[in-house]
Amino acid sequence: MTHHDPKVLVTGGAGFIGANLVRTLLQHDFQVSVLDNLSTGRREHLQGLPVTLIQGDILDVRAVNDAVAENNYIVHLAAQTGVPGSLADPRRDCETNVIGTLNVLEACRHQWSQRIDADRSAGKFVLASSNAPLGRQPAPASEDKAALPIAPYGASKLAAEGYCLAYHGSWQLNTIVLRFGNVYGPFSAHKDSVVAKFFKDIRADGRLMVNGDGHQTRDFIHVEDLCRAVLLALRSNVSGEVFQIATGEETSILELASLVQEAAGVDACIEHGPARQGDIRTNYSAIAKVRRVLGWLPEIQLRDGLHQSWTWFDSYFAKHRS
């Protein structure tokens, strides 16, 4: 793929994954702009970086059009993330994840149309998705299984995936869908994902609250590995494809609780609460396709990644202690 100016817009770039991805992109000589409404993102995540931060919402068509202008690459991270939020407000989940994605795709279609006519490799759009669209399909998650979502979040991400593939099929937009596993790592202190929650619980009162029996499984991927996958997707000649981005390894929540305690150097009290509505029981991914097509493999083992993440969390909490 040939691009004259490596300019990339990261929607949701002030959030957890965005803060890490922006740093990866800068290290690889991209010029980075961020569009974020700062509802969950943090200005401090980008402090001191040579990044243009545009405070705006993906539901604001004008803001999206202005942000997309002059960028050859888009990484679309901005979203309503997670099952609980979608259950609490399915309409907002749909508007953000479906209409918001459509707004960004439309901006790309209109602004890249002449470039695409001249060069089919012009422009690249990478969508952050998850395994939620697959829903009640048996593990492992793979690209060839039919989507059977069990929560509004899975339905909205499935629709976003569908629009990305449709814009490739109808207008030759170079889109790639990446289905992320359970991502953990630095800059996630504001998140309620299970690793971040466990670290915060340990710091707060030394207790870990496990939803349900703790035997439900997830595929935990360190954010640095994830960012390498996004970088490869941006630089590849591949489009119109879906890829699972995870480790291919299954870890129960109780196993994770044990590893988190080891990383933090504490013995925590584990308590059990009710299982969460809409949660997938068993969730891990087959990653043969991304290995074959993009040449990507995860490199950071969960135990090592949790130790590194705890170091960041410990420093963050010490700095923000009230």
C-alpha distance (Angstrom), angle and dihedral (degrees) to the residues before:
residue distance angle dihedral
M1 . . .
T2 3.77 . .
H3 3.79 123.2 .
H4 3.78 126.2 168.5
D5 3.81 96.4 -158.0
P6 3.80 119.3 31.6
K7 3.80 93.7 -146.0
V8 3.78 116.2 155.6
L9 3.80 132.6 -174.7
V10 3.79 116.2 -154.2
T11 3.79 112.9 -163.5
G12 3.78 110.0 -152.5
G13 3.78 87.1 17.0
A14 3.82 94.8 149.5
G15 3.79 91.9 62.4
F16 3.79 130.9 87.8
I17 3.80 100.9 -77.8
G18 3.79 91.6 31.4
A19 3.80 93.7 55.9
N20 3.80 90.0 54.9
L21 3.80 95.1 41.0
V22 3.81 93.1 50.5
R23 3.80 89.4 56.5
T24 3.80 91.6 48.7
L25 3.81 91.6 49.9
L26 3.80 92.6 48.4
Q27 3.80 89.7 51.6
H28 3.81 87.8 56.3
D29 3.81 94.9 51.1
F30 3.79 99.9 -102.0
Q31 3.79 121.0 148.8
V32 3.79 102.5 -128.4
S33 3.80 132.6 -152.5
V34 3.79 123.7 178.1
L35 3.80 128.6 -153.3
D36 3.79 110.7 -164.3
N37 3.80 133.9 150.0
L38 3.83 88.7 -151.3
S39 3.80 92.3 -131.9
T40 3.81 88.7 131.3
G41 3.81 101.4 -4.1
R42 3.78 120.8 90.6
R43 3.81 129.2 -136.1
E44 3.79 88.4 -147.4
H45 3.82 89.5 64.5
L46 3.82 88.8 68.9
Q47 3.78 98.6 34.8
G48 3.79 113.3 138.3
L49 3.81 94.3 9.1
P50 3.84 122.6 123.0
V51 3.81 91.2 -116.3
T52 3.80 132.1 129.5
L53 3.82 107.2 -130.3
I54 3.80 115.0 -159.4
Q55 3.80 113.0 -169.9
G56 3.78 104.0 -145.5
D57 3.79 144.5 115.5
I58 3.80 128.1 -108.2
L59 3.83 87.4 -132.8
D60 3.82 89.0 63.5
V61 3.81 103.4 86.3
R62 3.80 94.6 -164.2
A63 3.80 92.6 49.8
V64 3.81 90.3 49.2
N65 3.82 93.5 48.5
D66 3.80 91.5 49.2
A67 3.80 92.0 47.8
V68 3.81 95.1 47.8
A69 3.81 93.3 50.1
E70 3.82 114.4 111.7
N71 3.81 94.2 5.3
N72 3.80 119.2 122.3
Y73 3.79 94.6 -169.2
I74 3.80 132.9 45.2
V75 3.79 126.7 -169.2
H76 3.79 107.0 -170.7
L77 3.80 108.5 -154.7
A78 3.82 99.6 142.1
A79 3.81 109.1 111.1
Q80 3.75 148.7 121.9
T81 3.78 96.7 -90.6
G82 3.76 125.9 -152.2
V83 3.79 143.6 17.2
P84 3.85 99.5 -90.9
G85 3.80 93.8 58.6
S86 3.78 91.1 48.7
L87 3.80 91.8 51.5
A88 3.79 91.9 48.7
D89 3.82 93.8 49.2
P90 3.82 114.5 7.3
R91 3.80 93.0 172.1
R92 3.80 92.9 56.9
D93 3.81 89.1 45.1
C94 3.80 89.8 54.3
E95 3.79 95.3 44.6
T96 3.80 93.4 49.8
N97 3.79 99.5 41.1
V98 3.81 100.1 35.0
I99 3.82 107.8 27.0
G100 3.81 91.5 33.7
T101 3.80 90.9 53.7
L102 3.80 90.8 45.0
N103 3.81 90.1 52.9
V104 3.80 91.8 54.9
L105 3.80 93.0 44.9
E106 3.81 91.2 49.7
A107 3.80 91.3 50.8
C108 3.80 89.4 51.6
R109 3.80 93.0 46.6
H110 3.77 94.0 52.6
Q111 3.79 97.7 39.5
W112 3.79 96.8 41.5
S113 3.82 97.9 41.2
Q114 3.80 96.7 99.6
R115 3.79 91.9 43.1
I116 3.81 91.5 50.4
D117 3.81 91.2 48.8
A118 3.81 88.5 55.2
D119 3.80 97.3 38.5
R120 3.80 123.9 16.5
S121 3.81 89.6 -156.6
A122 3.82 93.2 59.5
G123 3.78 117.0 120.4
K124 3.79 130.0 5.7
F125 3.81 129.6 -141.8
V126 3.81 120.0 -166.5
L127 3.81 118.8 -170.1
A128 3.79 122.0 -156.7
S129 3.79 108.3 -138.3
S130 3.79 134.9 154.1
N131 3.79 142.7 -146.9
A132 3.81 90.0 -87.3
P133 3.85 93.1 98.1
L134 3.82 89.7 62.2
G135 3.80 90.7 55.8
R136 3.79 111.1 159.0
Q137 3.79 96.3 16.9
P138 3.82 109.6 120.9
A139 3.80 117.1 -104.7
P140 2.92 139.4 -65.9
A141 3.78 98.4 65.2
S142 3.78 111.7 -135.7
E143 3.77 138.1 171.7
D144 3.80 95.4 -112.8
K145 3.82 97.5 58.3
A146 3.79 120.9 100.7
A147 3.79 114.7 -110.3
L148 3.82 115.1 -108.9
P149 3.84 105.2 170.6
I150 3.79 118.8 -165.1
A151 3.82 99.5 -169.1
P152 3.81 134.3 43.5
Y153 3.81 89.1 -110.1
G154 3.79 90.9 61.0
A155 3.80 90.5 47.3
S156 3.81 93.3 51.3
K157 3.79 93.7 47.5
L158 3.80 89.6 47.6
A159 3.80 89.8 54.1
A160 3.81 90.3 49.1
E161 3.81 89.9 51.1
G162 3.80 89.8 49.2
Y163 3.79 92.8 52.6
C164 3.80 91.2 49.9
L165 3.79 91.3 53.0
A166 3.82 91.6 43.5
Y167 3.80 92.4 52.8
H168 3.78 88.2 52.3
G169 3.78 91.9 48.9
S170 3.81 96.6 43.4
W171 3.81 103.9 34.5
Q172 3.83 103.7 15.3
L173 3.78 91.7 -115.6
N174 3.80 108.2 168.6
T175 3.79 100.0 -119.9
I176 3.79 130.1 164.7
V177 3.80 126.4 -174.4
L178 3.80 117.5 -148.7
R179 3.79 116.7 -166.9
F180 3.79 105.4 -153.5
G181 3.78 123.8 -149.4
N182 3.82 119.9 -141.2
V183 3.79 101.5 -50.8
Y184 3.81 122.9 -152.3
G185 3.78 136.7 169.4
P186 3.83 143.9 88.5
F187 3.83 122.5 -8.9
S188 3.82 93.0 31.5
A189 3.82 99.0 107.8
H190 3.81 90.8 113.5
K191 3.81 93.1 51.9
D192 3.80 128.1 98.0
S193 3.80 94.5 -150.7
V194 3.78 111.9 131.0
V195 3.83 99.5 -101.9
A196 3.79 93.0 47.6
K197 3.80 90.9 44.1
F198 3.80 92.4 50.9
F199 3.80 92.1 50.1
K200 3.80 91.0 48.6
D201 3.81 91.7 46.8
I202 3.80 91.6 51.9
R203 3.78 91.0 49.7
A204 3.81 93.0 46.2
D205 3.80 104.4 46.5
G206 3.80 110.6 -21.0
R207 3.80 93.9 -106.6
L208 3.80 128.9 117.4
M209 3.79 118.5 -151.2
V210 3.81 111.4 -152.4
N211 3.78 119.3 -164.5
G212 3.80 110.0 -129.9
D213 3.81 121.9 -24.1
G214 3.82 94.7 -31.6
H215 3.79 94.3 -123.0
Q216 3.80 92.4 108.3
T217 3.80 109.9 111.0
R218 3.78 136.3 -139.0
D219 3.80 138.4 -179.1
F220 3.81 108.0 -120.7
I221 3.79 118.2 -157.1
H222 3.79 126.4 -176.4
V223 3.78 113.6 -121.7
E224 3.82 92.6 -124.3
D225 3.80 90.3 60.7
L226 3.78 89.3 46.8
C227 3.81 92.4 52.1
R228 3.81 90.7 52.6
A229 3.80 88.6 54.9
V230 3.81 91.9 51.3
L231 3.80 90.2 49.2
L232 3.81 91.6 51.7
A233 3.80 90.5 48.3
L234 3.80 91.4 51.9
R235 3.79 92.5 50.0
S236 3.78 97.3 42.1
N237 3.80 128.9 99.8
V238 3.80 89.0 -133.7
S239 3.81 122.7 109.7
G240 3.78 139.9 160.0
E241 3.81 91.1 41.4
V242 3.80 139.3 119.3
F243 3.81 122.1 -140.7
Q244 3.80 133.6 -171.8
I245 3.82 109.1 -133.1
A246 3.78 108.9 -165.1
T247 3.80 139.9 95.9
G248 3.79 100.8 -94.1
E249 3.80 88.9 -126.4
E250 3.79 125.3 119.1
T251 3.82 119.7 -139.7
S252 3.80 125.6 178.4
I253 3.79 119.8 -135.4
L254 3.81 89.7 -116.9
E255 3.81 89.9 53.4
L256 3.79 88.6 49.2
A257 3.82 90.4 50.8
S258 3.80 89.5 55.2
L259 3.82 92.6 49.0
V260 3.81 92.0 46.8
Q261 3.81 90.6 53.4
E262 3.79 89.7 49.6
A263 3.80 91.4 50.4
A264 3.80 92.3 49.0
G265 3.80 93.5 42.5
V266 3.81 94.5 -126.7
D267 3.80 140.1 112.6
A268 3.78 105.7 -129.7
C269 3.76 130.1 -166.2
I270 3.81 109.9 -114.1
E271 3.79 117.3 -146.1
H272 3.80 127.7 -177.8
G273 3.77 125.8 -135.8
P274 3.80 131.3 179.7
A275 3.79 119.4 -62.3
R276 3.80 113.7 -98.8
Q277 3.79 117.8 -106.1
G278 3.81 113.3 -112.4
D279 3.81 95.5 16.6
I280 3.79 119.8 144.3
R281 3.81 111.3 -122.5
T282 3.80 99.9 -148.3
N283 3.78 120.8 23.7
Y284 3.77 130.7 169.7
S285 3.79 134.2 123.5
A286 3.77 141.1 -120.1
I287 3.80 106.4 -133.8
A288 3.81 102.2 -175.2
K289 3.82 93.3 112.4
V290 3.80 97.2 54.7
R291 3.79 89.9 44.7
R292 3.81 91.4 52.2
V293 3.82 99.7 40.2
L294 3.81 104.5 32.1
G295 3.80 99.6 22.4
W296 3.80 91.9 -125.8
L297 3.79 128.3 147.8
P298 3.82 130.0 165.7
E299 3.78 114.1 -107.6
I300 3.83 106.4 -175.7
Q301 3.81 117.4 83.9
L302 3.81 115.7 -139.5
R303 3.81 95.4 -116.6
D304 3.83 91.8 51.1
G305 3.78 92.6 43.5
L306 3.80 92.7 51.5
H307 3.82 91.8 50.5
Q308 3.81 89.9 51.1
S309 3.79 91.4 46.1
W310 3.79 93.4 49.4
T311 3.80 89.6 53.8
W312 3.80 88.7 56.3
F313 3.83 93.1 44.8
D314 3.81 92.5 48.0
S315 3.80 90.7 51.9
Y316 3.81 91.7 45.4
F317 3.81 93.5 50.7
A318 3.79 92.0 46.8
K319 3.81 90.3 52.3
H320 3.82 94.1 46.5
R321 3.79 98.1 40.8
S322 3.79 108.9 137.5
